């Protein structure tokens, strides 16, 4: 049940972080959480160092914030995302994909539990790719990469590629659609995919957050389902993350990029009184002390005894690192359980 009065009273609040990752030498951009299914407390955080080669890198952190390993020489990586169970060369693997902006391609890595990542493949795309999110279709396990770029035309700003084995144990990508309305203000970078609900969200930075079906075979795949986050913002719309509390319930969190301290606005994943695509009212907003945040990520999966309800991560420009927050602190600060009762 939606309690409109409580939603309007929900305010922007400060939330105390759990810890931070080690600082990098150069600017960070986007985090991704990989959940270790066999040992959740040994899950990993992957982060991009947004620099041209040789300073650009993908860094792998442990949950305690320490660096596990890194892959240097990545040529201006922007965003990164993870997926589980890619079928390749007769086995199933978990992968991470980063955009490599200066090389006009995607860098695909295999995730190695307890060790980090290793190069798997490269996929050429359009000029200056920036944002990426990976969609796994529930009905058949097909995996797709959805990619945005520095500049592009309205209607075809994002491209979606299906990833598969080429029959020789090598990863190949087939473009399956071009889509995405653009306001022609700022740019489109951040993308998030809700696998279970089947939706894509992306930040039209100067206009709002747009929503589409994630399955390219959906009969309404070309139709924009919602445009929200249009009011109540002080900065650009940047990173997006999905926190899931049930099959079709939870939260959409989005970065309101500000200096010196960014805010994060929270919306109902399941929609509002006008239907599943009604995200017009924010449930509240919070800060964690991160400056000029681009990327964020979150998971509701338990990550050991210290993080029984999962984790929220925000890129922090002031210390060139990522800030980690126990989800329970956000839940308490915004009174999310009370809003849903």
C-alpha positions in Angstrom: 0.0 0.0 0.0 1.3 3.5 -0.9 1.1 6.1 1.9 1.3 9.3 -0.1 1.6 11.5 2.9 4.6 9.6 4.2 6.2 9.7 0.8 6.0 13.4 0.8 7.5 13.7 4.3 10.4 11.4 3.4 13.5 13.7 3.5 17.1 13.7 2.5 19.2 12.4 5.4 22.8 11.5 6.1 23.8 7.9 6.3 27.0 6.7 8.0 29.2 4.6 5.7 30.5 1.2 6.8 34.0 1.7 5.2 35.8 2.9 2.1 37.9 1.2 -0.4 41.6 2.0 -0.7 42.2 5.2 -2.7 43.4 5.0 -6.3 46.0 7.2 -7.9 43.5 8.5 -10.4 39.8 9.2 -10.7 37.4 6.3 -10.2 34.0 6.1 -12.0 31.8 3.1 -11.6 31.5 0.1 -9.2 29.9 -3.4 -9.7 29.3 -6.0 -7.0 29.9 -9.7 -7.8 28.2 -12.0 -5.2 30.1 -15.2 -4.5 27.3 -17.8 -4.5 29.3 -20.3 -2.4 30.9 -17.9 0.0 29.0 -14.5 0.1 31.4 -12.9 2.5 34.1 -13.4 -0.2 32.2 -11.4 -2.8 34.0 -8.8 -4.8 33.7 -5.2 -5.8 35.0 -4.2 -9.3 35.7 -0.6 -10.0 36.9 1.4 -13.0 39.8 3.9 -13.0 38.6 6.4 -15.7 41.8 7.3 -17.3 43.5 6.8 -20.7 46.0 4.0 -20.9 48.4 3.3 -19.3 46.7 4.8 -16.2 43.2 3.4 -16.8 42.5 0.2 -15.0 39.9 -2.2 -13.6 40.5 -2.7 -9.8 39.1 -5.6 -7.8 38.4 -5.0 -4.1 37.5 -7.3 -1.2 34.6 -6.4 0.9 36.9 -5.0 3.5 37.9 -2.3 1.0 41.4 -3.7 0.3 42.7 -4.2 -3.2 42.8 -7.8 -4.4 44.2 -7.2 -7.8 44.0 -4.9 -10.8 44.3 -5.0 -14.6 46.2 -1.9 -15.8 46.4 -0.3 -19.2 42.6 -0.3 -19.9 42.1 2.7 -22.2 39.6 4.9 -20.4 37.1 2.5 -18.9 33.8 4.2 -17.8 31.2 1.7 -16.6 31.3 -1.9 -15.6 28.6 -4.6 -14.8 28.6 -8.3 -14.0 26.5 -11.3 -15.1 26.3 -14.9 -14.0 26.2 -18.2 -15.9 27.4 -17.3 -19.3 27.7 -20.5 -21.4 31.0 -20.6 -23.1 33.3 -23.5 -24.3 31.1 -26.1 -22.5 31.1 -24.4 -19.1 29.3 -21.7 -17.2 31.2 -18.7 -16.1 30.5 -15.4 -14.4 31.7 -12.3 -16.3 32.3 -8.6 -15.9 32.1 -6.2 -18.9 33.6 -2.7 -19.0 33.3 -0.1 -21.7 36.7 0.9 -23.1 35.9 4.3 -24.4 39.1 5.2 -26.2 39.2 1.8 -28.0 35.5 1.9 -29.1 35.0 -1.5 -27.6 33.9 -3.6 -24.6 36.4 -5.5 -22.4 35.0 -8.8 -21.1 36.6 -10.5 -18.1 36.0 -13.8 -16.5 35.5 -13.6 -12.7 37.7 -16.0 -10.7 36.4 -16.6 -7.2 39.0 -15.7 -4.6 41.4 -14.4 -7.3 39.8 -11.6 -9.2 39.3 -11.4 -13.0 41.1 -12.2 -16.2 40.8 -11.0 -19.8 38.3 -13.1 -21.8 37.4 -11.2 -25.0 36.9 -7.8 -26.6 33.8 -6.7 -28.5 33.9 -3.8 -31.0 31.0 -1.3 -30.7 30.4 2.3 -31.7 32.6 5.3 -31.0 33.1 6.3 -27.3 31.1 3.7 -25.4 30.4 4.8 -21.8 27.6 3.1 -20.0 26.8 -0.6 -19.8 24.4 -2.9 -18.1 24.0 -6.7 -18.6 20.5 -8.3 -19.0 19.9 -12.0 -18.4 16.6 -13.1 -19.8 14.9 -15.3 -17.3 13.0 -17.5 -19.8 16.1 -18.9 -21.5 19.2 -17.5 -19.8 20.2 -15.4 -22.8 22.7 -12.7 -21.9 22.7 -9.2 -23.5 24.9 -6.1 -23.1 23.1 -2.8 -23.3 25.6 0.0 -24.2 25.4 3.8 -24.2 27.9 6.4 -25.6 29.2 9.9 -25.3 27.0 11.2 -28.0 24.2 9.8 -30.1 20.8 10.4 -31.8 17.5 10.2 -30.0 15.7 6.9 -30.7 18.9 4.9 -31.3 21.2 6.2 -28.6 21.6 2.8 -26.9 22.5 -0.5 -28.6 21.8 -4.0 -27.3 24.0 -7.0 -28.1 23.3 -10.7 -27.5 26.4 -12.5 -26.2 26.9 -16.1 -27.1 29.4 -18.9 -28.0 30.3 -18.8 -31.7 30.5 -22.6 -31.8 34.3 -22.6 -31.3 34.3 -21.6 -27.6 34.8 -18.0 -28.3 32.5 -15.1 -27.3 30.7 -13.3 -30.0 28.2 -10.4 -29.9 25.2 -9.8 -32.2 23.4 -6.5 -32.2 19.7 -7.1 -31.7 18.3 -3.5 -31.4 18.9 0.2 -31.3 16.7 2.2 -29.0 16.5 5.1 -26.5 14.9 8.5 -26.5 17.3 11.3 -25.8 16.5 14.9 -24.7 19.5 16.3 -26.5 20.7 17.8 -23.2 23.9 16.6 -21.5 24.4 12.9 -22.4 23.4 9.3 -21.5 25.8 7.2 -19.5 24.3 5.2 -16.6 22.2 2.2 -17.3 20.6 -0.4 -15.0 18.8 -3.6 -15.8 16.1 -5.3 -13.6 16.4 -8.9 -14.8 13.4 -10.3 -12.9 11.0 -7.5 -13.7 12.4 -7.2 -17.2 13.1 -3.4 -17.4 16.0 -1.1 -18.4 16.5 2.2 -16.8 18.9 4.9 -18.0 19.8 8.4 -17.1 19.1 11.1 -19.6 21.3 13.4 -17.5 19.6 16.7 -18.1 16.0 15.4 -18.3 15.2 12.4 -16.2 15.3 8.6 -16.0 13.8 6.7 -18.8 12.4 3.1 -18.7 12.1 0.5 -21.4 11.4 -3.3 -21.7 14.7 -5.2 -21.4 13.8 -8.1 -23.7 14.5 -7.0 -27.4 11.8 -9.5 -28.5 9.1 -7.9 -26.4 6.3 -6.5 -28.7 6.6 -3.1 -27.0 10.4 -3.1 -27.0 10.5 0.2 -28.8 8.1 1.9 -26.5 9.2 4.2 -23.7 7.4 3.1 -20.5 8.2 6.0 -18.2 10.2 9.2 -17.8 10.6 10.2 -14.1 13.1 11.9 -11.8 12.3 15.2 -13.6 11.9 17.4 -10.6 13.6 17.8 -7.2 17.1 17.4 -8.6 20.1 19.7 -8.1 22.6 18.1 -10.3 22.9 15.6 -13.2 21.2 12.3 -13.1 24.0 9.7 -13.0 24.4 6.2 -11.6 21.4 3.9 -11.2 21.0 0.7 -9.1 18.2 -1.7 -8.2 17.7 -3.1 -4.7 15.3 -6.0 -4.7 13.2 -7.0 -1.6 11.0 -9.5 -3.4 10.3 -10.7 -6.9 8.7 -7.5 -8.0 9.3 -5.1 -5.1 12.2 -3.0 -4.0 13.9 0.3 -4.8 15.5 2.2 -7.7 18.3 4.4 -6.5 19.7 7.1 -8.6 22.6 9.6 -8.2 22.0 13.3 -8.0 25.5 14.4 -8.8 26.7 17.3 -6.7 29.9 18.8 -5.3 31.0 18.6 -2.6 28.4 15.9 -1.6 26.1 14.0 -3.9 22.6 12.8 -3.0 20.8 9.5 -3.9 17.1 9.5 -4.6 15.0 6.4 -3.9 12.0 5.3 -5.9 9.6 2.3 -5.6 10.7 -0.5 -8.0 7.1 -1.7 -8.3 5.7 1.7 -9.3 2.9 3.7 -7.6 -0.8 4.4 -7.5 -1.1 4.9 -11.2 0.6 1.5 -12.1 3.9 -0.3 -12.4 5.5 2.5 -14.4 4.5 5.3 -12.0 7.8 6.3 -10.3 6.8 9.9 -10.0 7.3 10.3 -6.3 10.6 9.7 -4.6 10.4 7.8 -1.3 13.3 9.9 0.1 16.9 10.8 -0.5 20.2 10.2 1.4 23.8 11.2 1.4 26.9 9.1 2.4 29.6 11.8 2.1 30.7 11.0 -1.4 31.6 13.8 -3.8 30.6 14.2 -7.4 29.4 10.6 -7.7 29.1 9.0 -11.0 28.4 5.2 -10.6 26.7 3.4 -7.8 25.7 -0.3 -7.3 23.7 -2.2 -4.7 22.7 -5.8 -3.8 20.1 -7.1 -1.4 21.9 -10.5 -1.2 23.4 -11.2 2.2 27.2 -10.8 2.2 28.1 -12.5 5.4 27.2 -11.8 9.0 28.2 -8.1 8.8 26.0 -7.4 5.8 22.8 -9.5 6.2 20.7 -7.2 4.0 23.4 -6.4 1.4 25.4 -3.4 0.4 25.2 0.0 -1.3 28.4 1.5 -3.0 29.0 5.0 -4.3 31.9 6.4 -6.3 33.7 9.1 -4.4 35.6 11.7 -6.4 37.3 13.5 -3.4 39.4 10.5 -2.4 39.4 8.6 -5.7 37.7 5.6 -4.2 34.3 3.9 -3.4 32.2 4.3 -0.2 30.5 1.2 1.2 27.2 1.4 3.1 25.4 -1.3 5.1 21.9 -1.3 3.5 20.3 -1.5 6.9 21.6 2.0 7.6 19.8 3.4 4.6 16.7 1.4 5.5 16.6 2.9 9.0 17.5 6.4 8.0 14.7 6.6 5.4 12.2 4.5 7.4 11.7 2.3 4.3 10.0 -0.5 6.3 7.5 2.0 7.7 6.7 3.4 4.3 5.8 -0.1 3.0 3.7 -1.2 6.0 
